């Protein structure tokens, strides 16, 4: 369930450039 939610969130953020950049930083930390 969590993995599916994260995938949807990742796709959603991918559409927003600002959010995507912030999300990329998050991914690098993990």
C-alpha positions in Angstrom: 0.0 0.0 0.0 2.7 2.5 1.0 4.8 1.7 -2.1 1.8 2.3 -4.4 1.1 5.6 -2.7 4.7 6.6 -3.0 4.7 5.8 -6.7 1.6 7.9 -7.2 3.2 10.7 -5.2 6.4 10.5 -7.3 4.4 10.7 -10.5 2.4 13.7 -9.2 5.5 15.5 -8.1 7.2 14.8 -11.4 4.7 17.1 -13.0 5.6 20.0 -10.8 9.2 21.2 -11.4 9.6 22.8 -8.0 8.1 19.8 -6.2 10.2 17.5 -8.3 13.4 19.2 -7.4 12.5 19.1 -3.7 11.5 15.4 -4.1 14.8 14.6 -5.9 16.7 16.0 -2.8 14.5 13.7 -0.6 15.4 10.7 -2.8 19.1 11.5 -2.5 18.9 11.5 1.3 17.2 8.1 1.3 
